[in-house]
Amino acid sequence: MKDLGATSVSHASYPDHYRYTDADIRPILQTAAMSGASALVTTEKDAMRLDPVLKRQSDWQLPVWVLRVRMTFLSG
């Protein structure tokens, strides 16, 4: 994100293949509101899992920006 010119105001980490719950999103909403965040940024894989949970949040108003992650093998 830094390479794209974005400034992170907070972050949250969850295990790979995590199934997000409404309880997971509440602190993210609170932190975003208190910090003045302008968007939620997530990976493509997590966006698919977050979408149904975020749709249930009546007070979610930030856009969700999805980062496409690419990997390049330089050798071997």
Number of C-alpha atoms within 10 A of each C-alpha: 9 7 6 6 7 9 10 13 12 11 11 7 6 10 6 8 9 11 12 16 13 13 9 14 16 15 12 15 18 10 15 19 14 10 11 9 15 13 13 17 17 16 12 14 14 18 16 12 15 20 12 13 16 20 10 10 13 7 10 14 13 13 10 15 13 15 14 9 8 5 5 5 5 5 4 3
